[in-house]
Amino acid sequence: MTTRLAQISAKFQIVIPQEVREDMGVKVGDRLVFVKGQDGKWMIERVPCDPVEALRMAGRTLMGTVEEVHQEFEEGWKDEYRDG
């Protein structure tokens, strides 16, 4: 296991160490997503620039069967957009 340290600034910003940036393939303007695992630990992942790849990445975190995910989406869509 390799670890690198970053310090939080007064504005809650951090500088990602060079080795981490290179390993993650991040560049200026890229977006990172913070994912909380079931064990309570946080992971940081780079969000792909390609929208299709970004959706595939988001889909990896969906829980349940396809039908359950679809039902949850439909219920959320109704609540937020259809009920006006």
Secondary structure, DSSP 8 states (H G I E B T S, - for coil): ---------TTS-----HHHHHHHT--TT-EEEEEE-TTS-EEEEEE-SSHHHHHHHHHTT--S-HHHHHHHHHHHHIIIII--
